[in-house]
Amino acid sequence: MKYAIVESGGKQYKAVEGETIDVDRLPAKVGDKVELRQVLLTVDEEAVQIGSPTVAGIQVSTTIVDHFKGPKIVIFKYSPKKRIRVKSGHRQQYTRLSVDVIGKPGEARKVTKVEKAEPSVKGTAEKQEKKTAPAKAAKTTKTTAKPSASKAGSSATKKRSSTKSPAKPPAKKPSKAKPTGKTQSKKPTASKAPAKAPAKKSSTTKTTKTTKTDKK
């Protein structure tokens, strides 16, 4: 991998061949080519060149891909006891550059991007079959286990029903005797009042009897 440290707009960026970098907005249109000549360091596998302050005879040729805005930054100024509250925002303008070649001026080199090898159709089919095989086996085991469980439950219920004692017949309630026509209803007897004690004879009656005997 070949890359270089480049300066643009007072900032340093790492430019890698075949990749993009985002720098402060440049006064150019999309599709224009821009050459960055302030190269501070270059690395090509084991070959390293360090500039003092820049590497002589090396430049980075790029192509403008897009102009865009960065995220919004909120700025809030506040001073207490003075009623000063100022809120504002800012969005930085950026330019996206595609790094074409890192080398001497006029040097042209095609950069081949490394593409990941797509897996073969047979390999993907085999993997899918391997994945689906255990799932199918698990489904079949589940379906076979269900009827056995139901049979076991039915046999258990039969055993329970057989071990239970026979139900006792419900106790008959005593039937009340209905009154027949021959039986006569007894009349309620009136409660007798308690006998009164005999009244004591007064002493006056005794005196009258004695007087009658004296006259005879």
C-alpha positions in Angstrom: 0.0 0.0 0.0 1.4 3.4 -1.0 0.3 6.5 0.9 1.5 10.0 1.7 0.9 12.7 4.3 -0.4 15.8 2.5 -1.0 19.4 3.6 -4.1 21.3 2.4 -5.6 24.4 3.9 -3.2 24.3 6.9 -4.3 20.7 7.8 -2.6 17.4 7.3 -4.3 14.4 5.7 -3.3 10.8 4.9 -3.8 10.1 1.2 -3.9 6.5 0.1 -4.0 5.5 -3.6 -7.5 4.5 -4.7 -9.2 6.0 -1.7 -10.8 9.4 -0.9 -10.1 12.2 1.5 -12.2 15.1 2.8 -10.5 18.5 2.8 -11.7 22.1 3.2 -13.6 23.4 0.2 -11.5 24.1 -2.8 -12.4 26.7 -5.5 -13.0 24.1 -8.3 -15.8 22.2 -10.0 -16.7 18.5 -9.6 -14.6 16.5 -12.0 -11.6 18.8 -12.1 -8.2 17.5 -11.3 -6.2 19.0 -8.4 -2.5 18.4 -7.6 -1.4 18.6 -4.0 2.3 19.5 -4.0 2.9 19.9 -0.3 3.8 16.3 0.5 5.4 15.8 3.9 6.0 12.1 3.8 5.7 9.2 1.4 5.6 5.4 2.1 5.8 2.8 -0.6 6.0 -0.6 1.2 9.5 -0.4 2.7 10.7 2.8 1.0 10.0 5.8 3.2 10.8 9.4 2.3 10.6 12.2 4.8 10.5 15.8 3.6 12.3 18.8 5.1 9.7 20.2 5.2 8.4 18.7 1.9 9.5 15.8 -0.3 11.0 17.2 -3.5 9.7 16.1 -6.8 6.7 14.3 -5.4 3.0 15.3 -5.8 -0.4 13.8 -5.2 -2.8 14.0 -8.2 -6.5 13.9 -7.2 -9.9 14.4 -8.8 -12.8 16.3 -7.2 -15.7 13.9 -6.5 -18.2 16.1 -4.5 -18.8 19.2 -2.5 -20.8 18.8 0.7 -21.5 20.3 4.1 -20.4 18.9 7.4 -22.5 18.5 10.6 -24.0 21.6 12.2 -22.2 23.1 15.1 -24.2 25.2 17.6 -22.5 28.3 19.0 -24.1 29.8 22.2 -22.7 33.0 23.8 -23.8 33.7 27.4 -22.9 36.3 29.9 -24.7 36.2 33.3 -26.3 39.3 34.8 -26.2 41.2 31.5 -29.0 39.5 29.6 -26.7 38.5 26.7 -27.7 35.3 25.0 -26.6 34.8 21.4 -27.2 31.5 19.6 -25.9 30.7 16.2 -24.8 27.7 14.1 -22.2 26.8 11.5 -21.7 24.1 8.9 -18.3 23.7 7.4 -17.9 23.2 3.6 -15.9 20.2 2.5 -14.5 18.9 -0.8 -14.1 15.1 -1.4 -11.0 14.2 -3.4 -10.3 10.8 -5.0 -6.5 10.0 -4.8 -5.4 8.9 -8.3 -1.5 8.8 -8.2 1.2 9.5 -5.7 4.5 10.1 -7.5 6.5 12.4 -9.8 4.7 15.0 -12.0 3.4 13.5 -15.2 3.5 10.0 -13.8 0.3 8.0 -14.7 -0.5 4.8 -13.1 -3.7 2.8 -13.0 -4.8 1.8 -9.5 -6.5 -1.6 -9.3 -8.9 -1.9 -6.5 -8.7 -5.2 -4.7 -12.1 -6.9 -5.0 -13.2 -9.7 -2.8 -13.6 -13.0 -4.5 -17.2 -14.0 -4.7 -18.0 -17.5 -3.3 -18.9 -20.1 -5.9 -22.5 -21.1 -6.4 -21.8 -24.7 -5.4 -20.1 -23.6 -2.1 -23.1 -21.4 -1.2 -25.6 -24.1 -2.0 -23.7 -26.6 0.1 -23.5 -24.2 3.0 -27.3 -23.6 2.8 -28.0 -27.3 2.7 -25.8 -27.8 5.8 -27.6 -25.1 7.6 -31.1 -26.3 6.7 -30.4 -30.0 7.4 -30.1 -29.7 11.2 -33.2 -27.4 11.3 -35.2 -30.0 9.4 -34.0 -32.8 11.7 -35.0 -30.7 14.7 -38.5 -30.2 13.2 -39.0 -33.9 12.6 -37.9 -34.8 16.1 -40.4 -32.3 17.5 -43.3 -33.7 15.4 -42.5 -37.3 16.4 -42.2 -36.4 20.0 -45.6 -34.8 20.2 -47.9 -37.9 19.6 -45.8 -40.0 22.0 -46.3 -37.4 24.7 -50.1 -37.4 24.0 -50.2 -41.2 24.2 -48.3 -41.2 27.5 -50.8 -38.6 28.8 -53.8 -40.7 27.8 -52.3 -43.8 29.4 -51.7 -41.9 32.6 -55.2 -40.6 32.7 -56.6 -44.2 32.1 -54.4 -45.5 35.0 -55.6 -42.8 37.3 -59.3 -43.4 36.4 -58.8 -47.2 37.0 -57.2 -46.7 40.4 -59.9 -44.5 41.7 -62.5 -46.1 44.0 -66.1 -46.4 42.6 -68.3 -43.5 43.3 -70.7 -44.0 46.2 -74.4 -43.6 45.4 -75.9 -40.4 46.8 -77.7 -40.8 50.2 -81.5 -40.8 50.0 -83.2 -38.1 51.8 -85.9 -39.3 54.3 -89.4 -38.8 52.8 -91.8 -36.8 54.8 -95.1 -38.6 55.6 -98.1 -37.0 54.0 -101.1 -36.4 56.3 -104.0 -38.8 55.4 -107.7 -38.0 55.5 -108.4 -40.4 58.5 -106.0 -38.6 60.8 -107.8 -35.8 62.6 -106.0 -32.7 63.5 -105.7 -32.3 67.2 -107.1 -29.1 68.6 -104.7 -27.1 70.7 -105.6 -27.4 74.4 -105.8 -24.2 76.3 -103.3 -23.8 79.0 -104.9 -24.2 82.5 -104.4 -21.3 84.9 -102.7 -22.1 88.2 -105.1 -22.9 91.1 -105.6 -20.1 93.4 -104.9 -20.6 97.2 -108.0 -20.8 99.5 -108.8 -17.5 101.1 -108.2 -17.4 104.8 -111.2 -16.8 106.9 -111.2 -13.6 108.8 -111.3 -13.5 112.6 -114.7 -11.7 112.6 -116.6 -14.8 111.6 -115.3 -16.8 114.5 -116.6 -14.2 117.0 -120.2 -14.3 115.5 -120.4 -18.1 116.1 -119.4 -17.8 119.7 -122.1 -15.3 120.4 -124.8 -17.6 119.0 -123.9 -20.5 121.3 -124.0 -18.3 124.4 -127.7 -17.2 123.7 -128.8 -20.9 123.5 
